[in-house]
Amino acid sequence: MHNVLVIDDDTFVLTLVRDILQTAGYGVVTVQTPSEAFNMSVDGISAILCDYNMPGMTGADVLTAMRELQNCHVPFIFLTGHEELDDILPVAIRYGAELLPKPIQPVELVRLLVKQLASVAA
């Protein structure tokens, strides 16, 4: 089973994403802050879904820290309601991350996650 880490400061989004992913057969770990994610082991995590706009750190900061400081190279998907993509796209392209706009569409979330996980397996 693939385990997915979801980082979002909004408990409604965490619950929604957890329910979608569990229904699709994934194990899910949820945290509300980047610091919680950094304080846990990412061993056994197959992918990370992360909100872009959070207090204290952006999703771009989280992605950069995961890749460069934690040496974590699992698929990464930004969950974003952010309208201006100019600050997201450079880091997404640099690290091979995907963008999933909010409001989250369950079918699109699962499709994008399957695509990302398949690209790692290939």
DRENFI-996475 format. One record per atom (N, C-alpha, C): z, y, x. Coordinates in steps of 0.1 Angstrom, whole numbers, plus 5000, padded with zeros to 4 digits. Atoms other than C-alpha are relative to their C-alpha. Layout:
% DRENFI-996475
ZYX ...
***
This chain:
% DRENFI-996475
500049885008 500050005000 500050125009 500049874993 499250355012 501150094995 498949905003 502150605013 499550145002 500549874999 501450965006 501250105000 498949904999 503751255016 499450134993 500449895008 503551544991 501050115003 499149894997 504951885002 499650124991 500249895009 505252154975 501350064995 498749945004 507952404966 500150004985 500050005014 507052374929 500349854995 499650145004 508952074913 499149954989 501050055010 506452054884 498849945007 501250064992 503552004909 500449875007 499550124994 505651754928 500049884991 499950105010 506351554897 498649954995 501350035004 502751574885 499249925010 500750074989 501251464918 500649865002 499350134998 503851184922 499549914989 500450085012 503051054887 498549955001 501450034999 499251064893 499849895011 500250104988 499450884927 500749874997 499450135002 501950624916 499249924989 500950075009 499750544886 498849945006 501250054993 496850504910 500449895010 499650114991 498950254931 500550045013 499549954987 500150474959 501550015000 498649964998 503650504973 500150155003 499949854999 504850864972 501350045005 498849934995 507351064992 499850154997 500149865003 508051414979 501050085007 499149904994 509651714997 499650144995 500249875005 510052074986 499850105011 500249904990 509952245020 499449935013 500550054987 508052205053 501149945009 498950054991 511352165072 500549864996 499750145004 512151855051 499049905006 501050094995 508851705061 500149995015 499950004985 509351795098 501349925004 498850074997 512851635097 499949854997 500150155003 511551295085 499049945009 501050084992 509551025102 498849994992 501250025007 505951025093 499349865002 500550144998 505550665104 499949944986 500250065013 504150475075 499350094990 500649915009 502650785059 498549995003 501550024999 498850735052 499350134998 500749875003 498051095040 501150104996 499149895004 499651435034 499350094991 500449905010 499151655004 501050125001 499149894997 500552005010 499550134993 500249875006 500752324990 499650105011 500449904990 499152615008 501050125000 499149895001 501452894995 501449964998 498650035001 505052825003 500950105007 499149904993 508053045013 500249955014 499750034986 508353065050 498949955009 501150064992 505252865061 498849994990 501150035008 501752835048 499649855003 500550144997 500052495045 499249995013 500750004987 497952595075 501049995011 498950024990 501152625095 500549865001 499650145001 502252285083 499049915007 501050094994 498952125092 499950015015 500149984985 498852285127 501249935006 498850074995 502452165133 499949855000 500150155001 501751815121 499149955010 501050044990 498651785143 500550025014 499849974986 499851955174 501449975005 498650024995 503651915175 500549864996 499550135004 504151585156 499049895003 501050094997 500951425167 499649914989 500250085013 500351315131 498550034996 501549985003 496551265124 499649944988 500450065013 496551125089 499250104992 500849915008 494251275063 501050104993 499249885005 495551615050 499250074990 500649935011 494751775017 500850124996 499349885005 495652135008 499950004985 500049985014 496752174972 500150164999 500049855000 495952544965 499550064987 500449915010 495752794938 499550135006 500349884992 494953044965 498550034998 501449965004 491853244955 499250035013 500749964988 490953374990 500049895010 500150124991 489753085012 499850035014 500349964986 489053285043 501049965010 498950044991 492453205058 500249855000 499850155000 492352835048 498949935007 501250074995 488852735058 500049975015 500050034985 489152775096 500949895004 499150114996 492152555099 499649874994 500450125007 490852305074 498849945007 501250054993 487552275093 500549955014 499550044987 489352255127 500749875000 499350135001 491551965116 499549904990 500650105009 489351795091 500749984987 499350005012 491451885061 499150034988 500749985012 490251895025 500850104991 499449905010 490952154997 499949944986 500050045014 491952064962 500650114992 499549895008 492252354938 500949964989 499150015011 495052394913 499350084989 499250125004 495352314885 499449875004 500450134995 495151964897 499449914989 500750095009 492651734880 500349865006 499750134995 493951374883 498949925006 501250074995 490551214888 499650055013 500449934987 489651464915 501049975011 499050034990 492951414933 499849865006 500150144995 492551034935 498749985007 501350014993 488851064944 500050055014 499949944987 489551294972 500949925010 499150084992 492451084985 499349875005 500750134996 490350764984 498950035011 501049964990 487550945003 500650035013 499349974988 489951075029 500549875007 499550124995 491550735034 498949915005 501250084996 488150565036 499450055013 500649954988 487050795063 500849965013 499150044989 490050695085 499749855003 500250144999 489350325078 498749965007 501350024995 485750355088 499950005015 
***
